Every structure is written in C-alpha cells, then in structure tokens.
Amino acid sequence: MSKFKAQIENGRCVACGVCEKTCPREAIRIYKGCYADVNDALCIGCGLCAKACPAAIITRVERIKEEERD
C-alpha cells in the first residue's frame, strides 16, 4: 500500500468528473452527481487526480498508520 492517498476537500467538489476519469485505479467515484469520494483501499496516491482537478481541491496526504489510530 502506498504511503500517500488522495483527499478531497469536503463541500467544495462540484462533481465535474475529471478526477474520476483520470484515476488509473478507479479509486474515485462521483456520488449522486454531487460530490467525489476516494476509496482509500484502491487509491495508490499517485497524485494524477490532484493535478487534473480544475478546482484544485484534491491533495495527496500521508496515510495514518493503523497503530497510530488507536
């Protein structure tokens, strides 16, 4: 699993679909035509979605290790 993942700013997504089309792992989906959501299990943190996002609301963030969550 990658050290990074994509994160979308809540409430700012306009559901244009660019990130969904750009993702090589199909880790991003547009829900109900309203917002995009990242499937962390599929995301490889490549950053292609962040580069493609016209609203610049997607960033690459470091994953929190399981042991750090507890």
C-alpha positions as CSV (number, residue, x, y, z in Angstrom):
1,M,0.0,0.0,0.0
2,S,1.2,3.5,-0.8
3,K,2.4,5.9,1.8
4,F,0.1,8.5,0.3
5,K,-3.6,8.8,-0.6
6,A,-5.8,11.4,-2.3
7,Q,-8.0,13.6,-0.1
8,I,-10.9,15.8,-1.4
9,E,-11.9,18.9,0.5
10,N,-15.4,18.4,1.9
11,G,-18.1,20.6,0.4
12,R,-16.0,22.1,-2.4
13,C,-16.4,19.4,-5.0
14,V,-18.6,20.3,-8.0
15,A,-18.7,16.7,-9.3
16,C,-17.2,17.6,-12.7
17,G,-15.9,14.0,-13.0
18,V,-12.3,14.9,-14.2
19,C,-10.7,13.1,-11.2
20,E,-12.8,10.0,-11.7
21,K,-11.8,9.8,-15.4
22,T,-8.1,10.5,-14.5
23,C,-7.7,7.9,-11.8
24,P,-5.8,4.9,-13.1
25,R,-7.1,2.6,-10.3
26,E,-10.8,3.8,-10.4
27,A,-10.5,4.8,-6.8
28,I,-12.6,7.9,-7.2
29,R,-16.4,7.9,-7.8
30,I,-18.9,10.7,-8.3
31,Y,-21.9,10.1,-6.0
32,K,-25.4,11.2,-6.8
33,G,-24.0,13.8,-9.2
34,C,-23.0,15.9,-6.2
35,Y,-19.5,15.0,-4.9
36,A,-16.5,12.8,-5.4
37,D,-15.3,10.3,-2.9
38,V,-12.0,8.4,-2.7
39,N,-11.8,4.7,-2.0
40,D,-8.7,4.5,0.2
41,A,-8.3,0.8,-0.4
42,L,-7.9,1.4,-4.1
43,C,-6.0,4.7,-4.1
44,I,-2.3,4.5,-4.8
45,G,-1.5,8.1,-4.0
46,C,-0.2,8.9,-7.5
47,G,-1.5,12.5,-7.5
48,L,-2.9,12.4,-11.0
49,C,-6.3,13.4,-9.8
50,A,-4.9,16.3,-7.8
51,K,-3.1,17.6,-10.9
52,A,-6.2,17.2,-13.1
53,C,-8.7,18.8,-10.7
54,P,-9.8,22.1,-12.1
55,A,-11.0,23.3,-8.7
56,A,-7.6,22.4,-7.1
57,I,-9.4,20.8,-4.1
58,I,-7.6,17.4,-4.1
59,T,-4.4,16.9,-2.3
60,R,-2.0,14.0,-1.6
61,V,-1.8,13.3,2.1
62,E,0.2,10.8,4.1
63,R,-1.7,7.8,5.3
64,I,-2.1,7.3,9.0
65,K,-0.7,4.0,10.1
66,E,-3.1,1.6,11.8
67,E,-1.2,1.7,15.0
68,E,-1.3,5.5,15.2
69,R,-5.1,5.5,15.0
70,D,-5.5,3.6,18.3
